[in-house]
Amino acid sequence: MTSDEALLVLSERDPVGVALKPLAPGDIVHGIAIRTAIQPGHKVALRNLDAGEPILKYGHPIGITTAPVQ
């Protein structure tokens, strides 16, 4: 699947988007190649994230990465 409608980015400040549909390895959304299966409602990193980096949703922190995310 190649569709930007499969991923919702709530704020331009957010480093993650929310999957709106099931995503499979090899799908391309927002120019990002999906590596593992992702269920609707789960987050997708929009860029590489370092360990200890805040995760923002709606532009507000909701957690911190515990390991690097690619």
C-alpha positions as a printed Julia matrix, in Angstrom:
70×3 Matrix{Float64}:
  0.0    0.0    0.0
  1.19   3.51  -0.73
 -1.1    6.06   0.89
 -0.66   9.16   2.98
 -4.28   8.67   4.12
 -3.17   5.6    6.13
 -1.29   7.75   8.66
 -2.62  10.7   10.66
 -0.14  13.37  11.73
 -1.86  15.41  14.42
  0.67  18.27  14.68
  3.64  19.33  12.57
  5.66  19.2   15.84
  4.89  15.49  16.38
  7.71  13.05  15.53
  5.08  10.29  15.14
  1.9    9.67  13.21
 -1.02   7.39  14.09
 -1.84   4.46  11.8
 -5.43   4.68  10.54
 -5.29   1.34   8.73
 -3.25  -1.83   9.21
  0.22  -1.26   7.76
  2.4   -4.08   6.44
  6.15  -4.33   5.88
  6.96  -2.65   2.57
  4.05  -0.19   2.69
  5.09   3.41   2.02
  3.29   6.16   3.96
  4.41   9.79   4.17
  7.57   8.72   2.32
  8.41   6.2    5.07
  8.93   2.49   4.37
  7.12   0.44   7.01
  9.41  -2.29   8.45
  7.03  -4.26  10.69
  3.26  -4.81  10.85
  1.5   -1.9   12.57
 -2.11  -2.05  13.72
 -4.53   0.92  13.55
 -4.09   3.31  16.47
 -0.4    2.53  16.92
  2.3    5.14  16.28
  4.79   5.33  13.43
  8.03   7.32  13.77
  8.23  10.03  11.09
 12.0   10.35  11.53
 14.81   8.65  13.44
 14.47   9.2   17.19
 17.25   9.01  19.78
 16.9    7.21  23.1
 15.53   9.63  25.71
 13.78  11.79  23.11
 10.27  13.0   23.98
  7.37  11.61  21.95
  4.84  14.31  21.15
  1.17  13.83  20.27
 -0.92  16.91  19.5
  2.36  18.77  20.12
  2.45  17.65  23.79
  4.78  15.08  25.4
  3.18  11.68  26.0
  6.33   9.66  26.68
 10.05   9.26  26.1
 11.82   6.75  23.87
 13.74   4.09  25.78
 15.85   3.06  22.79
 16.71   4.54  19.4
 13.86   4.31  16.85
 14.52   4.15  13.13
